[in-house]
Amino acid sequence: MIKAITFDLWDTMVHDDSDEQARSARGLRSKRQERRHLLWQALSEIQPTDRDRVELAYDVADAAFNHVWHQQHITWTIGERLTVAMAGLGRNLPEAAFAKLVKAHGEMEIEIPPDAIEGVAHALADLANRYKLCVVSDAIVTPGSGLRALLRLHDLERYFSGFAFSDEVGHSKPHRAMFDSAASQLGVSVEEMVHVGDRDHNDVKGPQALGMKAVLFTATRDRDKDNTTADAICARHSDLPEAIDRLAKA
């Protein structure tokens, strides 16, 4: 019996990088460029620093992050990533300057938020009448505290009874700890949950390996739809409640 639903955040409820157009319209750097600029600026305020070296160090830290994320299912905090980049430069920052740098990274997607995907609020309101809901999401740059703020900005936080963010859990999807955290918060067993997300490996095969059902959501990212093992595929939030109810009855 399905008693609860876990939701991925990026490209399932919020359109990842939809904020880039807003940044460009305001004459701002892309998020990728701005993050590297912030590190270079912070270091240069202490002593002159070569921008190209900073960008290379940041790229190397990102590559290391991605390796650990995909191979060990751990997402370093932005502070840990910046520490790796600075170690590559043989540099560090005073505590206050480092805290300011971390804060600027973590608030970037709150100050100019990505868009909520069309229909998500209506679907959540409908599903929350019959199921317990929990967010299960990796925190890539914005920490869990910031992701809660992002959900509040879109008036979506109120539909959820639990939140499992990778920086708080200590592991990322598809590690079992993420779904165990959700089940514990909701007071159900893992097998009584269905997960909704946009990536076949993390959001479909991961939950299915734990005995869960999984729905592949393809509104903004559909590259996995032809090779998925999902129990259902949804291209619109308006179709999601019916798909979940059908799985629950089955």
VENRAFEN-V394235 format. One record per pair of residues at least 12 apart in sequence whose ideal C-beta (glycine too) atoms are under 10 Angstrom apart, sorted by the first residue. I is the first residue (numbers start at 1). J is the second residue. Records with the same first field share a line. If there is no record, write none. Layout:
I->J, J
This chain:
1->188, 189, 191, 192, 248, 249
2->130, 131, 188, 191, 192, 193, 194, 212, 213, 244, 245, 247, 248, 249, 250
3->130, 131, 132, 183, 186, 187, 188, 189, 191, 192, 193, 194, 248
4->127, 131, 132, 133, 134, 161, 162, 182, 183, 185, 186, 187, 188, 189, 190, 192, 193, 194, 195, 212
5->124, 127, 128, 130, 131, 132, 133, 134, 136, 160, 182, 186, 193, 194, 195, 196, 213, 215, 240, 241, 244, 247, 248
6->132, 133, 134, 135, 136, 137, 160, 162, 164, 173, 178, 179, 181, 182, 183, 186, 190, 193, 194, 195, 196, 197, 203, 207, 212, 214
7->120, 123, 124, 127, 133, 134, 135, 136, 137, 156, 159, 160, 182, 194, 195, 196, 197, 203, 215, 217, 240
8->135, 136, 137, 138, 173, 195, 196, 197, 198, 199, 202, 203, 217
9->114, 135, 136, 137, 138, 139, 142, 147, 150, 151, 156, 163, 165, 197, 198
10->114, 137, 138, 139, 140, 142, 147, 197, 198, 199, 220, 221
11->114, 117, 197, 198, 199, 203, 217, 218, 219, 220, 221, 222
12->117, 120, 135, 137, 195, 196, 197, 198, 199, 203, 215, 216, 217, 218, 219, 220, 221, 234, 237, 240
13->114, 116, 117, 120, 121, 123, 124, 135, 137, 150, 151, 154, 156, 159, 196, 197, 198, 217, 237
14->109, 113, 114, 115, 116, 117, 120, 137, 147, 150, 151, 153, 154, 156, 220
15->114, 115, 116, 117, 118, 120, 219, 220, 221
16->109, 114, 115, 117, 140, 198, 220, 221
17->30, 31, 32, 109, 114, 115, 220
18->113, 114, 115, 116, 117, 220
19->31, 108, 109, 111, 112, 113, 114, 115
20->32, 112, 114
21->114, 115
22->112, 113, 114, 115
23->108, 111, 112
25->112
26->112
28->108, 112
31->105, 108, 109, 112, 114, 141
32->55, 58, 59, 62, 141
33->55
34->104, 105, 108
35->55, 58, 62, 78, 81, 82, 85, 101, 104, 105, 108, 141
36->51, 54, 55, 56, 57, 58, 59, 62, 85
37->51, 54, 55, 58
38->54, 58, 82, 100, 101, 102, 104, 105, 108
39->51, 54, 55, 57, 58, 61, 81, 82, 85, 86, 89, 91, 93, 101, 104, 105
40->52, 53, 54, 55, 57, 58
41->54, 101, 104
42->54, 82, 86, 91, 93, 94, 97, 98, 100, 101, 104
43->57, 85, 86, 89, 91, 92, 93, 97, 101
45->93, 94, 97
46->91, 92, 93, 94, 97
47->91
49->89, 91
50->89
53->88, 89, 91
54->85, 86, 88, 89, 91
55->85
56->85, 88, 89
57->82, 84, 85, 86, 87, 88, 89, 90, 91
58->81, 82, 84, 85, 86, 88, 89
59->85, 88
60->84, 85, 87, 88, 89
61->76, 80, 81, 82, 83, 84, 85, 86, 87, 88
62->81, 84, 85
63->84
64->76, 80, 81, 84, 85, 88
65->78, 80, 81, 84, 85, 140, 141
66->140
68->80, 81, 84, 172
69->138, 140, 166, 172, 173
70->172, 201, 202
72->171, 172, 175
73->138, 166, 170, 171, 172, 173, 174, 175, 176, 177, 178, 202, 206
74->138, 166, 167, 169, 170, 171, 172, 175
75->138, 139, 140, 141, 143, 165, 166, 167, 169, 170, 171, 172, 173
76->139, 140, 166, 167
77->102, 105, 106, 139, 141, 143, 144, 166, 167
78->101, 102, 103, 104, 105, 106, 108, 139, 140, 141, 142, 143, 146, 167
79->98, 99, 101, 102, 103, 105, 106, 143, 167
80->102, 167
81->102, 105, 140, 141
82->98, 101, 102, 105
83->98, 102
86->98, 101
102->143
103->146
105->141, 142, 143, 146
106->139, 141, 142, 143, 145, 146, 147, 149
107->142, 143, 145, 146, 149
108->141, 142, 146
109->140, 141, 142, 146, 147, 149, 150, 153
110->142, 145, 146, 147, 149, 150, 152, 153
113->142, 149, 150, 151, 153, 154
114->142, 150, 153, 154
115->154, 220
116->150, 151, 153, 154, 155, 156, 237
117->154, 217, 219, 220, 236, 237
118->219, 220, 236, 237, 238
119->219, 236, 237, 238, 239, 240
120->154, 156, 159, 217, 219, 237, 238, 240
121->154, 155, 156, 158, 159, 237
122->237, 238, 240, 241
123->159, 196, 234, 236, 237, 238, 239, 240, 241, 244
124->155, 156, 158, 159, 160, 237, 240, 241
125->156, 158, 159, 241
126->159, 237, 238, 240, 241, 242, 244, 245
127->159, 196, 237, 240, 241, 244, 245
128->158, 159, 160, 161
129->241
130->241, 244, 245, 248
131->161, 186, 188, 192, 193, 194, 241, 244, 245, 248
132->160, 161, 162, 182, 183, 185, 186, 187, 188, 192, 193
133->156, 159, 160, 161, 162, 182, 186, 193, 196
134->160, 161, 162, 163, 164, 179, 181, 182, 183, 184, 185, 186, 188, 193, 195
135->147, 148, 151, 156, 157, 159, 160, 161, 162, 163, 164, 165, 182
136->162, 163, 164, 165, 166, 169, 172, 173, 174, 178, 179, 181, 182, 193, 195, 196, 197, 202, 203, 206, 207
137->151, 163, 164, 165, 166, 167, 172, 173, 178, 197
138->164, 165, 166, 167, 169, 171, 172, 173, 178, 199, 202
139->165, 166, 167, 168, 169, 172
140->166, 167, 172
142->165, 167
143->165, 166, 167, 168
144->163, 164, 165, 166, 167, 168, 169
145->163, 165, 167, 168
146->165, 167
147->163, 165, 167, 168
148->160, 163, 165
151->163
160->185, 186
161->182, 185, 186, 187
162->181, 182, 183, 184, 185, 186, 187
163->181, 182, 185
164->177, 178, 179, 180, 181, 182, 183, 184, 185, 186
165->178, 181
166->178, 181
168->181
169->181, 182
172->202
173->195, 197, 199, 201, 202, 203, 206, 207
174->195, 197, 199, 201, 202, 203, 204, 205, 206, 207, 208, 209, 210
175->202, 206
176->190, 206, 207, 209, 210
178->195, 202, 206, 207, 210
179->193, 195, 206, 207, 209, 210, 211, 212
180->210
182->195
183->210, 212
189->211, 212
190->207, 210, 211, 212
191->210, 211, 212, 213
192->211, 212, 213
193->207, 210, 211, 212, 213, 214
194->207, 212, 213, 214, 215, 231, 232, 243, 244, 247, 248
195->207, 208, 210, 212, 213, 214, 215, 216, 230, 231
196->213, 214, 215, 216, 217, 230, 232, 234, 237, 240, 243, 244
197->214, 215, 216, 217, 221, 224, 230
198->215, 216, 217, 218, 219, 220, 221, 222, 223, 224, 225
199->216, 217, 221, 223, 224, 228
200->214, 216, 223, 224, 225, 226, 227, 228, 229, 230
201->224, 228
202->224
203->215, 216, 217, 224, 228, 230
204->216, 224, 228, 229, 230, 231, 233
205->224, 228, 229, 230
207->230, 231
208->229, 230, 231
212->231
213->230, 231, 232, 244, 247, 248, 250
214->228, 229, 230, 231, 232, 247
215->228, 230, 231, 232, 233, 234, 239, 240, 243, 244, 247
216->228, 229, 230, 231, 232, 233, 234, 235
217->230, 232, 233, 234, 235, 236, 237, 239, 240, 243
218->230, 233, 234, 235, 236
219->234, 235, 236, 237, 239, 240
220->235
222->235
230->243
231->243, 244, 246, 247, 250
232->244, 246, 247, 250
